[in-house]
Amino acid sequence: MGGGGLNMAGITAAVTRVITGRYPARASWLNASLAHAILAAFLAWSWSCYPGEYSVSSNAVSNLGDPLLNPWPGWLVFSAGIFAYAVLMIPHACYVHRKLAALDRDWGRRFITASIVGNAGYVGIAVFSEAPATFVPHVFSAMMAFWGLFSAAVCSWFPLIACVRRSTPLRFHLGQVMAIASMVCITSSSFSMVWLAAFLTFLRGSASSGLLSMVFWEWMLVGSLAAHTFLLTGMVNNGAER
């Protein structure tokens, strides 16, 4: 009985450490890689189930989760992948938060707050499809996801940039400075283009196509946020104990 209690306590402690991102640097790479592998695989699977033609320049990401456009099992695969991704990324956000908070507590707190909002938005996207009955909560969830994760990205830049100008536990070289610049450029440009395309669509009264398509830049934003996650993981892990 006593041994069982100790074992259960140990399991609970281990689970708590994982959920709160208190794991080694190598585990952070594993978690981020697993989350994005699941996301990519389930998006591809859902895409393969989509009836008719699907294009990143004319179809929104959420079309894959619409049961009216992508009947079972396509919409369910999409929702499962988005939900799993959000759940896996919360511990990763906690891990990054601990690293950033060691550099700047305030920006670290802003980062984790925005990350939780963003991943909660992803959960909302998984639960509420863009079908008419749940369209409003779906749009609200999508706004939470994109604004939250973009805000989290911005919050991560300030403590990292400050590290270039002062001695910190992290070691910065030219390549790492370029990595910060890349994070800023790819994420902010994709986010800005989504809203520029949306504004042009509003002015024209119809959706733009090609490089001015809002849905195209929505896909690019998803990809840029994924790239940002790996660049940020590399930055905070630089010099960390492995």
C-alpha positions as CSV (number, residue, x, y, z in Angstrom):
1,M,0.0,0.0,0.0
2,G,2.8,2.4,1.0
3,G,4.8,1.4,-2.1
4,G,1.8,2.0,-4.3
5,G,1.2,5.4,-2.8
6,L,4.9,6.3,-3.3
7,N,4.7,5.1,-6.9
8,M,1.5,7.1,-7.6
9,A,3.1,10.2,-6.1
10,G,6.1,9.7,-8.3
11,I,3.9,9.3,-11.4
12,T,1.9,12.4,-10.5
13,A,5.1,14.4,-10.0
14,A,6.5,13.2,-13.3
15,V,3.2,14.1,-15.1
16,T,3.2,17.5,-13.5
17,R,6.8,18.2,-14.6
18,V,5.9,17.3,-18.2
19,I,2.7,19.4,-18.2
20,T,4.5,22.4,-16.8
21,G,7.4,22.0,-19.2
22,R,10.0,21.1,-16.6
23,Y,12.1,18.8,-18.7
24,P,15.5,18.8,-20.3
25,A,16.4,20.7,-23.5
26,R,16.4,17.5,-25.6
27,A,12.8,16.8,-24.5
28,S,11.8,20.3,-25.6
29,W,12.9,19.4,-29.1
30,L,11.1,16.1,-28.9
31,N,7.9,17.7,-27.8
32,A,8.0,20.4,-30.4
33,S,8.8,17.9,-33.2
34,L,6.1,15.5,-32.1
35,A,3.5,18.3,-32.0
36,H,4.3,19.6,-35.4
37,A,4.6,16.1,-36.9
38,I,1.1,15.3,-35.6
39,L,-0.2,18.6,-37.0
40,A,1.3,18.1,-40.4
41,A,0.3,14.4,-40.6
42,F,-3.3,15.1,-39.6
43,L,-3.6,18.1,-41.9
44,A,-2.3,16.0,-44.8
45,W,-4.7,13.2,-43.9
46,S,-7.7,15.5,-43.7
47,W,-6.6,17.1,-47.0
48,S,-6.6,13.7,-48.6
49,C,-10.2,13.1,-47.4
50,Y,-11.4,16.4,-48.9
51,P,-13.8,15.8,-51.8
52,G,-13.0,17.7,-54.9
53,E,-10.1,20.2,-55.4
54,Y,-8.4,21.9,-52.4
55,S,-5.9,24.7,-52.9
56,V,-4.0,26.8,-50.4
57,S,-4.7,29.8,-52.5
58,S,-8.4,29.4,-52.5
59,N,-9.3,27.3,-49.5
60,A,-9.0,28.4,-45.9
61,V,-7.3,26.1,-43.4
62,S,-10.6,25.8,-41.5
63,N,-12.3,24.4,-44.7
64,L,-10.7,21.1,-43.7
65,G,-12.6,21.1,-40.4
66,D,-16.0,22.0,-41.9
67,P,-18.2,18.9,-41.9
68,L,-20.3,20.4,-44.7
69,L,-17.2,20.8,-46.9
70,N,-15.1,17.9,-45.7
71,P,-17.4,15.1,-44.5
72,W,-16.5,12.4,-42.0
73,P,-13.8,11.4,-41.4
74,G,-12.0,14.4,-42.9
75,W,-13.3,17.1,-40.5
76,L,-12.8,14.8,-37.5
77,V,-9.2,14.1,-38.5
78,F,-8.6,17.9,-38.8
79,S,-10.1,18.6,-35.4
80,A,-8.2,15.8,-33.7
81,G,-4.9,17.0,-35.1
82,I,-5.5,20.6,-34.1
83,F,-6.6,19.6,-30.6
84,A,-3.6,17.3,-30.1
85,Y,-1.2,20.1,-31.3
86,A,-2.6,22.6,-28.9
87,V,-2.4,20.2,-25.9
88,L,1.2,19.3,-26.8
89,M,2.3,22.9,-27.3
90,I,1.1,24.1,-23.9
91,P,3.9,22.3,-22.0
92,H,6.4,23.5,-24.6
93,A,5.2,27.1,-24.1
94,C,5.8,26.6,-20.3
95,Y,9.3,25.4,-21.0
96,V,10.1,28.4,-23.2
97,H,8.5,30.6,-20.6
98,R,10.9,29.4,-17.9
99,K,13.9,30.2,-20.2
100,L,12.6,33.6,-21.2
101,A,11.6,34.5,-17.6
102,A,15.2,33.9,-16.5
103,L,16.1,36.7,-18.9
104,D,13.2,39.0,-18.4
105,R,10.4,38.1,-16.0
106,D,7.8,40.6,-17.4
107,W,8.3,39.6,-21.0
108,G,8.3,35.9,-20.0
109,R,4.9,36.4,-18.2
110,R,3.5,38.1,-21.3
111,F,4.8,35.3,-23.5
112,I,3.1,32.5,-21.5
113,T,-0.2,34.5,-21.2
114,A,-0.3,35.0,-25.0
115,S,0.7,31.4,-25.6
116,I,-2.1,30.1,-23.5
117,V,-4.6,32.3,-25.2
118,G,-3.3,31.2,-28.6
119,N,-3.4,27.5,-27.8
120,A,-6.9,27.9,-26.2
121,G,-7.9,29.4,-29.6
122,Y,-6.6,26.3,-31.3
123,V,-8.7,24.1,-29.0
124,G,-11.7,26.3,-30.0
125,I,-11.0,25.8,-33.7
126,A,-10.9,22.0,-33.0
127,V,-14.3,22.2,-31.2
128,F,-16.1,24.7,-33.3
129,S,-16.1,24.3,-37.1
130,E,-16.8,27.1,-39.5
131,A,-20.2,25.6,-40.3
132,P,-23.0,28.1,-40.0
133,A,-24.2,26.8,-36.6
134,T,-20.8,27.4,-34.9
135,F,-19.3,30.0,-37.2
136,V,-19.2,32.8,-34.6
137,P,-17.3,30.9,-31.9
138,H,-15.0,29.5,-34.7
139,V,-14.0,33.0,-35.9
140,F,-13.5,34.1,-32.3
141,S,-11.3,31.0,-31.7
142,A,-9.3,31.7,-34.8
143,M,-8.7,35.3,-33.7
144,M,-7.5,34.0,-30.4
145,A,-5.2,31.5,-32.0
146,F,-3.5,33.8,-34.5
147,W,-3.4,37.0,-32.4
148,G,-2.3,35.0,-29.3
149,L,0.5,33.1,-31.0
150,F,1.7,36.1,-32.9
151,S,1.7,38.1,-29.7
152,A,3.7,35.3,-28.0
153,A,6.2,35.4,-30.8
154,V,6.6,39.2,-30.4
155,C,7.0,38.8,-26.6
156,S,9.8,36.3,-27.1
157,W,11.8,38.7,-29.2
158,F,12.5,41.4,-26.6
159,P,14.4,39.3,-24.0
160,L,16.3,37.6,-26.8
161,I,17.3,40.9,-28.5
162,A,18.3,42.3,-25.1
163,C,20.6,39.4,-24.6
164,V,22.7,40.6,-27.6
165,R,23.5,43.7,-25.7
166,R,24.4,42.3,-22.3
167,S,26.1,39.2,-20.8
168,T,23.5,36.4,-20.3
169,P,23.5,32.6,-19.8
170,L,22.9,32.4,-23.5
171,R,25.8,32.6,-26.0
172,F,25.1,34.8,-29.0
173,H,26.9,34.6,-32.3
174,L,26.2,36.1,-35.7
175,G,24.1,33.1,-36.8
176,Q,21.9,33.6,-33.7
177,V,21.4,37.3,-34.4
178,M,20.4,36.3,-37.9
179,A,18.0,33.7,-36.4
180,I,16.3,36.5,-34.4
181,A,16.0,38.6,-37.5
182,S,14.5,35.7,-39.4
183,M,12.0,35.1,-36.6
184,V,10.9,38.7,-36.8
185,C,10.7,38.9,-40.6
186,I,8.9,35.6,-41.4
187,T,6.3,35.9,-38.6
188,S,5.5,39.6,-38.8
189,S,5.4,39.6,-42.7
190,S,3.0,36.6,-42.8
191,F,0.8,38.1,-40.0
192,S,0.7,41.5,-41.8
193,M,-0.1,40.0,-45.1
194,V,-3.1,38.1,-43.7
195,W,-4.7,41.4,-42.6
196,L,-3.6,43.3,-45.7
197,A,-5.3,40.6,-47.9
198,A,-8.4,40.8,-45.6
199,F,-8.5,44.5,-46.1
200,L,-8.2,44.3,-49.9
201,T,-11.0,41.7,-49.9
202,F,-13.2,44.1,-47.9
203,L,-12.5,46.9,-50.3
204,R,-13.1,44.8,-53.4
205,G,-16.1,43.0,-52.1
206,S,-14.6,39.7,-53.3
207,A,-11.7,37.5,-52.3
208,S,-8.4,38.2,-53.9
209,S,-6.4,35.4,-55.5
210,G,-2.8,34.3,-55.8
211,L,-0.3,36.1,-53.6
212,L,-2.9,38.6,-52.4
213,S,-5.2,35.8,-51.2
214,M,-6.0,35.9,-47.5
215,V,-6.3,32.2,-47.3
216,F,-2.9,31.7,-48.9
217,W,-1.3,34.0,-46.2
218,E,-3.3,32.2,-43.6
219,W,-1.5,29.0,-44.6
220,M,1.8,30.9,-44.7
221,L,1.2,32.2,-41.1
222,V,0.6,28.7,-39.9
223,G,3.9,27.7,-41.4
224,S,5.8,30.7,-40.2
225,L,4.6,30.2,-36.6
226,A,5.8,26.6,-36.8
227,A,9.2,27.8,-38.1
228,H,9.3,30.4,-35.3
229,T,8.7,27.7,-32.7
230,F,11.8,25.7,-33.8
231,L,14.0,28.8,-34.1
232,L,12.9,30.0,-30.7
233,T,13.5,26.6,-29.2
234,G,17.0,26.6,-30.6
235,M,17.6,30.1,-29.2
236,V,16.5,29.4,-25.7
237,N,18.3,26.1,-25.6
238,N,21.6,27.6,-26.7
239,G,24.0,27.0,-23.8
240,A,21.4,25.0,-21.8
241,E,22.4,21.9,-20.1
242,R,21.6,18.7,-22.1
